[in-house]
Each structure stands twice: as structure tokens, then as C-alpha cells.
Amino acid sequence: MTYPELRQKIEQQLAQLPPDQLSLVSDFLDAIQTRENKSDRPLRRLAPIKRGSKAVDLLKFAGTWQGEDLEECLQFVRETRSKAEF
């Protein structure tokens, strides 16, 4: 399907939707655009925060990740974490 054909099909489908469903389509498009804008922004580099925390303090967050950028965030952590001092 060519771009003009696809565009025409979508316009026809939109013309047939009731207002409540049209609102859902608008929300979906907003979400797509927001996701694209977020992925275009570079990550800020911040200095590590040292507060005397221990690994056990992190257990309360285990299994609570939300989002689709876990690998990207893990890579950021690997690149920016400070070296351990023993």
C-alpha cells in the first residue's frame, strides 16, 4: 500500500468513527509522538549520589521496573557508575 493510499484509508476510517473512539485515536497518536520525542533526547549525565546505601536497600525496588527502556538505562548505569573502592 502506498503512502497516499494508506493516508486515504486512515482518513476514511477516521471519518466513520464516533467522537469517543476518535478521542482514543488522538490519545494513541499523542502517545506515539511522546515516545518518539523521548527517544530523541540525550540522557543527562549526573554525578553519582553517595549516601551510604547498601545493596539490600535496593531490594524494595526489585521487580518494579516500568517502561520499555530497561536495556538503555542499564547501559547508562554501566557507563556512568563510579568505581568501587575497597
Salt bridges, closest charged atoms under 4 A:
GLU11 OE2 - ARG7 NE 3.66
GLU68 OE1 - ARG35 NH1 3.48
GLU79 OE1 - ARG45 NH2 3.30
